[in-house]
């Protein structure tokens, strides 16, 4: 059966392909939306970064938008 990561990735791939959704980020597809929703809900960015085990650069460049939430 393979390891848990590959099984998870395969299942997500099948789930996405069924309605015709294409994504290269099968195993991590929810990471970006989860980070953005948490930011919208005013989660502390340091806690969010720690939870996702992201560096400042990775979280800001890959998962959050460039809009300053305080100004919005």
MIDREN-549904 format. One record per atom (N, C-alpha, C): residue number from 0; residue in one letter; atom name; x, y, z. Coordinates in steps of 0.001 Angstrom, whole numbers, plus 500000, padded with zeros to 6 digits. Each point is the difference from the previous one (the first is absolute). Layout:
NUM | A | CA | X | Y | Z
...
END
This chain:
0 | X | N | 500813 | 498801 | 500000
0 | X | CA | 499187 | 501199 | 500000
0 | X | C | 500856 | 501262 | 500000
1 | X | N | 501211 | 500047 | 500345
1 | X | CA | 500804 | 501219 | 499994
1 | X | C | 499903 | 500753 | 501312
2 | X | N | 500722 | 501068 | 500076
2 | X | CA | 499982 | 500757 | 501254
2 | X | C | 498796 | 500939 | 500060
3 | X | N | 499796 | 500588 | 501151
3 | X | CA | 498834 | 500851 | 500225
3 | X | C | 500002 | 501218 | 499083
4 | X | N | 501174 | 500605 | 499787
4 | X | CA | 500083 | 501188 | 499146
4 | X | C | 499562 | 499676 | 498576
5 | X | N | 500544 | 498942 | 499422
5 | X | CA | 499647 | 499671 | 498616
5 | X | C | 498541 | 499571 | 499889
6 | X | N | 499486 | 499311 | 501002
6 | X | CA | 498587 | 499613 | 499991
6 | X | C | 499103 | 501230 | 500062
7 | X | N | 500363 | 500938 | 500862
7 | X | CA | 499247 | 501250 | 500135
7 | X | C | 500024 | 500774 | 498682
8 | X | N | 501190 | 500119 | 499413
8 | X | CA | 500175 | 500743 | 498745
8 | X | C | 499181 | 499350 | 498878
9 | X | N | 500022 | 498691 | 499928
9 | X | CA | 499250 | 499284 | 498969
9 | X | C | 498497 | 500206 | 500166
10 | X | N | 499518 | 499917 | 501231
10 | X | CA | 498569 | 500178 | 500259
10 | X | C | 499556 | 501417 | 499662
11 | X | N | 500787 | 500994 | 500383
11 | X | CA | 499671 | 501392 | 499666
11 | X | C | 499995 | 500174 | 498486
12 | X | N | 500974 | 499405 | 499311
12 | X | CA | 500047 | 500073 | 498538
12 | X | C | 498753 | 499440 | 499348
13 | X | N | 499544 | 498857 | 500471
13 | X | CA | 498777 | 499390 | 499464
13 | X | C | 498783 | 500872 | 500285
14 | X | N | 499955 | 500557 | 501208
14 | X | CA | 498881 | 500852 | 500381
14 | X | C | 499941 | 501249 | 499127
15 | X | N | 501148 | 500598 | 499734
15 | X | CA | 500038 | 501205 | 499174
15 | X | C | 499726 | 499706 | 498532
16 | X | N | 500506 | 498891 | 499502
16 | X | CA | 499837 | 499704 | 498576
16 | X | C | 498570 | 499596 | 499645
17 | X | N | 499259 | 499488 | 500949
17 | X | CA | 498628 | 499577 | 499736
17 | X | C | 499148 | 501138 | 499421
18 | X | N | 499991 | 501196 | 500607
18 | X | CA | 499242 | 501112 | 499396
18 | X | C | 500824 | 500805 | 498993
19 | X | N | 501226 | 499559 | 499683
19 | X | CA | 500820 | 500677 | 498996
19 | X | C | 500911 | 501086 | 500534
20 | X | N | 500265 | 499994 | 501292
20 | X | CA | 500889 | 501002 | 500594
20 | X | C | 501439 | 499536 | 499847
21 | X | N | 500865 | 500888 | 499512
21 | X | CA | 501411 | 499674 | 499831
21 | X | C | 500819 | 500801 | 501013
22 | X | N | 500930 | 499336 | 500652
22 | X | CA | 500871 | 500666 | 500959
22 | X | C | 501303 | 499238 | 500130
23 | X | N | 501098 | 500746 | 500078
23 | X | CA | 501303 | 499392 | 500247
23 | X | C | 500270 | 499839 | 501485
24 | X | N | 499171 | 500602 | 500831
24 | X | CA | 500200 | 499989 | 501446
24 | X | C | 498998 | 499074 | 500669
25 | X | N | 499994 | 498774 | 499604
25 | X | CA | 498999 | 499069 | 500514
25 | X | C | 500067 | 499804 | 501500
26 | X | N | 501178 | 499737 | 500525
26 | X | CA | 500106 | 499706 | 501426
26 | X | C | 499917 | 501255 | 500864
27 | X | N | 500234 | 501167 | 499403
27 | X | CA | 500025 | 501242 | 500780
27 | X | C | 498968 | 500996 | 499505
28 | X | N | 498965 | 499524 | 499349
28 | X | CA | 499041 | 500897 | 499360
28 | X | C | 499298 | 500923 | 500998
29 | X | N | 499775 | 499566 | 501214
29 | X | CA | 499290 | 500835 | 500979
29 | X | C | 500895 | 500929 | 500807
30 | X | N | 501291 | 499883 | 499858
30 | X | CA | 500896 | 500830 | 500804
30 | X | C | 499841 | 501489 | 499716
31 | X | N | 499927 | 500365 | 498742
31 | X | CA | 499863 | 501413 | 499639
31 | X | C | 498681 | 500577 | 500449
32 | X | N | 498903 | 499310 | 499699
32 | X | CA | 498688 | 500522 | 500384
32 | X | C | 499850 | 500043 | 501516
33 | X | N | 500544 | 499029 | 500690
33 | X | CA | 499927 | 500007 | 501469
33 | X | C | 500757 | 501190 | 500575
34 | X | N | 501168 | 500294 | 499459
34 | X | CA | 500779 | 501140 | 500472
34 | X | C | 499271 | 501307 | 499712
35 | X | N | 499428 | 500133 | 498808
35 | X | CA | 499295 | 501233 | 499648
35 | X | C | 498740 | 500182 | 500841
36 | X | N | 499233 | 498942 | 500208
36 | X | CA | 498794 | 500106 | 500826
36 | X | C | 500364 | 500354 | 501434
37 | X | N | 501052 | 499391 | 500515
37 | X | CA | 500447 | 500317 | 501361
37 | X | C | 500413 | 501461 | 500110
38 | X | N | 500679 | 500512 | 498985
38 | X | CA | 500407 | 501408 | 500000
38 | X | C | 498782 | 500914 | 499949
39 | X | N | 499011 | 499638 | 499192
39 | X | CA | 498774 | 500789 | 499918
39 | X | C | 499292 | 500032 | 501347
40 | X | N | 500066 | 498890 | 500731
40 | X | CA | 499364 | 499913 | 501314
40 | X | C | 500874 | 500609 | 501100
41 | X | N | 501055 | 500714 | 499579
41 | X | CA | 500899 | 500717 | 500902
41 | X | C | 500848 | 499089 | 500887
42 | X | N | 500364 | 498849 | 499498
42 | X | CA | 500916 | 499133 | 500743
42 | X | C | 501349 | 500692 | 500102
43 | X | N | 500678 | 499786 | 501073
43 | X | CA | 501327 | 500556 | 500204
43 | X | C | 500955 | 499366 | 498989
44 | X | N | 500694 | 500830 | 499209
44 | X | CA | 500869 | 499464 | 498952
44 | X | C | 501145 | 499157 | 500550
45 | X | N | 500519 | 500343 | 501150
45 | X | CA | 501080 | 499194 | 500592
45 | X | C | 499501 | 498610 | 500373
46 | X | N | 498792 | 499920 | 500541
46 | X | CA | 499435 | 498697 | 500338
46 | X | C | 499677 | 499201 | 498742
47 | X | N | 499492 | 500674 | 498980
47 | X | CA | 499708 | 499342 | 498730
47 | X | C | 501287 | 499457 | 499372
48 | X | N | 501043 | 500796 | 500020
48 | X | CA | 501301 | 499590 | 499455
48 | X | C | 500533 | 498790 | 500760
49 | X | N | 499862 | 500022 | 501310
49 | X | CA | 500474 | 498880 | 500820
49 | X | C | 499198 | 498733 | 499726
50 | X | N | 498686 | 500138 | 499892
50 | X | CA | 499139 | 498851 | 499740
50 | X | C | 500343 | 499349 | 498660
51 | X | N | 500222 | 500813 | 498968
51 | X | CA | 500327 | 499477 | 498687
51 | X | C | 501468 | 499672 | 499816
52 | X | N | 500810 | 500329 | 500996
52 | X | CA | 501452 | 499803 | 499952
52 | X | C | 500599 | 500675 | 498763
53 | X | N | 499564 | 501250 | 499767
53 | X | CA | 500464 | 500759 | 498855
53 | X | C | 500983 | 501071 | 500439
54 | X | N | 500938 | 500324 | 499136
54 | X | CA | 500856 | 501168 | 500220
54 | X | C | 499175 | 501230 | 499621
55 | X | N | 500475 | 501176 | 500372
55 | X | CA | 499297 | 501237 | 499630
55 | X | C | 499800 | 500075 | 498492
56 | X | N | 501058 | 499714 | 499283
56 | X | CA | 499962 | 500103 | 498544
56 | X | C | 499011 | 499020 | 499394
57 | X | N | 500026 | 498754 | 500431
57 | X | CA | 499107 | 498979 | 499439
57 | X | C | 498541 | 500355 | 500251
58 | X | N | 499670 | 500390 | 501209
58 | X | CA | 498613 | 500305 | 500313
58 | X | C | 499523 | 501211 | 499207
59 | X | N | 500795 | 501048 | 499951
59 | X | CA | 499585 | 501216 | 499303
59 | X | C | 499958 | 499825 | 498488
60 | X | N | 500941 | 499284 | 499441
60 | X | CA | 500057 | 499851 | 498545
60 | X | C | 499055 | 498935 | 499465
61 | X | N | 499819 | 498925 | 500725
61 | X | CA | 499239 | 498873 | 499460
61 | X | C | 498575 | 499879 | 500524
62 | X | N | 499753 | 500469 | 501217
62 | X | CA | 498704 | 499710 | 500598
62 | X | C | 499119 | 501207 | 500289
63 | X | N | 500583 | 501137 | 500285
63 | X | CA | 499191 | 501181 | 500288
63 | X | C | 499975 | 500922 | 498792
64 | X | N | 498997 | 500858 | 499952
64 | X | CA | 499955 | 500983 | 498923
64 | X | C | 500919 | 501153 | 500364
65 | X | N | 500255 | 500854 | 499052
65 | X | CA | 500884 | 501134 | 500251
65 | X | C | 499256 | 501193 | 500593
66 | X | N | 498704 | 499875 | 500194
66 | X | CA | 499226 | 501101 | 500553
66 | X | C | 500132 | 500058 | 501513
67 | X | N | 500280 | 501180 | 500554
67 | X | CA | 500090 | 500119 | 501465
67 | X | C | 498594 | 499931 | 500611
68 | X | N | 499752 | 498990 | 500786
68 | X | CA | 498638 | 499794 | 500509
68 | X | C | 499546 | 501125 | 500913
69 | X | N | 500917 | 500649 | 500713
69 | X | CA | 499607 | 501097 | 500892
69 | X | C | 499397 | 501165 | 499217
70 | X | N | 500517 | 500232 | 498814
70 | X | CA | 499510 | 501105 | 499175
70 | X | C | 498692 | 499659 | 499318
71 | X | N | 499729 | 498738 | 499826
71 | X | CA | 498778 | 499611 | 499299
71 | X | C | 498851 | 499974 | 500984
END
